[in-house]
């Protein structure tokens, strides 16, 4: 589904150049729920932004659903973002002037005309994620957890190949975080969605099939979940501890 | 069910929701265009063009302040646009992140900015005309009215507004295009949170800035004077560059204000650390805005200080003149004599006393003249028939002034005012010339006599020994002879009489005297004899008409304009009305522009720092603390530019008044005192706007 090969990305600040990603290699299979963890500055968010085509990368390859993203023109990249990727931001990024229903439908509106079928799908997603009762409310009128679930519903409205989530539980309390992770789980189990999530939260990451640990712009280690969630969370914490001490 | 079915409907709904953000942009555009349109309409109106002498200082000042106002308007329009897009960028970024291509977003975005910019700009342009009409008629109604003040427009002024309108719309489209062109979507989304910090300089930059400010003012003003005085060259255009340290100095002062503040922090380095940091991280634009505000306030003060500095000396002169009525006329004119004037006075219940009359002659006087070598260079050369001079005998002087005088044969005494600041003085004459017989009288300067009514800026006035006078005036025809007359009213004077006498006086002259005081017959004869055309015969500027005897131009420039105290006192404001009203209008426009820039800057500081205020609240900051932080932010934007702008202009005026004659006379001190009072009033107005800005921001933040 998603292949990332030899990915490099650097930022320039004045005369200084900072290498943020130093040759990242990995792949994500269809229906897989993968998390990326690592300390601040390890390049997690930059990696996600490169995959989502939000920021250009220096060199390397990103293939999504068989399509090579490097070299696509602006229109083609916009089309990829709209149809092949669903993105969930840490701070939700809902449009304050639209209702939750309209926010969920934005990717469809961007495509062109909204048909009745799309509205039905939005209602289904909303009820699947427990936000059916707030569809006609505005973002300012609902909780953070509800906003993030609305954002997940929005990311799924175009049946994308992959959902990219940047710290989706970062701004939420534990109850809301749990609800959002449940939402991702539902998307994976009921819709066979592929999810690639950046997180600091080992509890959230323990729900994933696989966790990629990133350190200083390179992959430190990958862990797969073979046993139950709680054991996997312990393994993750040990690996993070080990990574921090190296 | 969703009401939104397509992109256009979504954009319209988002625009409705963002109305508050658009409102500030609309307001700024509207204000900018209204100010530009009003200013250009008034500046180019025939009413003002007629009164402001072409090539004169007042007209140059009017244009200079217009350019400054234009700059201010450009700054706050661009800044309001920046604010609008900073907010809009979050929305654009989200839509881009969700897959909206440039092509998809462009029509809606361009439609929105073109409609917002276009509608507000057109509305502002149109509103400029009723705005200026209302202000002008309020002036006429409440302050002063005259025939000069009938306001007419030359609609070619719309060209300036149209250019500005196109610039506003064009810049809005360019900014929209720049946002759409960006490839880093995360940058677009986070635009609202990006700082614009300023490069920090040491604490020396404030004091050095003040020194540069002073150096620029002295150099810029002094260098052209030095060019004339010592090098006899016209100051070249590039010499204006010498004013550059003023702007560098201003920048450094503003930078110091933003980065360091002016209070010592040695005892408590953490004091005001939050407000200073907030200011520093918004520094670049804040410093630029503060510069523009300073210039606008300085421009406004320049305009408003014009009124007292001109008005006080005139009023003082009128009040202190020894005669209620003082006039002179060419001997060949049929001007009403004493009996006729007394008969007119009786009609108004007036009787007169201390009636004085004497004759004088107009001669050619030698003097130093600026002879142009090329367009840049000139040298001073003595010219025997340089200009006209009104010449009195000792006896005539005694009669008209009541003062004793003794002039030695072969010498002359030159008339000047009490302060010796009159312009029409001549210390270098070696001879007087009878313009009819061309006979010359060798003479030399023997000193000054002080009598304000005879010391005019236009024509040199001298007193000769009785014998010399009789000798040189022999053979002169009546058009080179004249008479001075003066009298006082026995009791209370009457404006109606003065007005009736004035019009009777003017109507008694024939067309040979329908000329300005600057029209020099001696110079004309000399230049014509040298085969040159006299400038006064070619320039429209010197044309005045008896038909508009009450106009500013006539009363200011007519060669025989009489000094009737009550008429001058009552009509001073009316005569100068257009000029004064224009400067008052400039002041109003500059202050409005400056306050709009201040207000928008404070708004943007609040908008950009609202997360910091939220964090401070979460960290337990009390309302009093937050209130203090807001006030501190706004304080910097309002206080320093206002103080620097007002006092820099105050000092510049003091410098100009001092540099005119190397000292300050009583009327100049009085004018500066009034300017200080005006500074107090302006300060009060700025404080009121500051309070309003603080209250608005507080409402927005909590």
Interface residues (C-beta under 8 A of the other chain):
Chain A: X49 X52 X53 X54 X55 X56 X74 X75 X78 X79 X80 X81 X82 X83 X85 X87 X89 X93 X95 X96 X97 X98 X99 X101 X102 X105 X106 X107 X109 X110 X111 X112 X113 X114 X119 X122 X154 X158
Chain B: X1 X2 X4 X5 X6 X7 X10 X13 X14 X16 X17 X18 X91 X94 X95 X96 X97 X98 X99 X100 X101 X102 X103 X104 X183 X184 X185 X186 X187 X189
